[in-house]
């Protein structure tokens, strides 16, 4: 994982990767939104639903912890060894949304993650053990790593997927 020197550097990378990823959908035809193609494991709608839902989870974990509620990771009713079922719930949640709504929601969620990063001190962002939800797995990652693996990393890898989808 890339190491960030500051929250500002993390935010810049989130914005850069988000902009590159979402721009790929500008020329996806509405008729192809739910189409699976050989060699690509998700449809464009599923790719966006995946991104939206992980950002929702991340923001929800923080919101719940700040409110003093118990945080269940990855999500209520799911364990870490049930991610396939969790992903199916993501796709179902967003299945009826038009592309324009998915794109709008993506931008809103990115803004929410940026707001989250801006709200945290460097210690809260980069030191393990600062959030119960971030310490909920044996890895006990700092919040910055959770943010990276739920934004920058998938925005980058899924940009490759959507580009491959468009070539097929």
Buried (B, 14 or more C-beta within 10 A) or exposed (E): EEEBEEBEEBBEBBBEBBEEBBEBBEEBEEEBBEBBBEEBEBBBBBBBBBBBBBBBBBBBBBEBBEEEEEBBBBBEEBEEEBEEEBBEBBBEEBEEBEBEEBBEBBEEBBEBBBEBBEEBEEEBBBEBEBBEBBBBEEEEBBBBBBBBBBBBBBBBEBBEBBEEBBEE
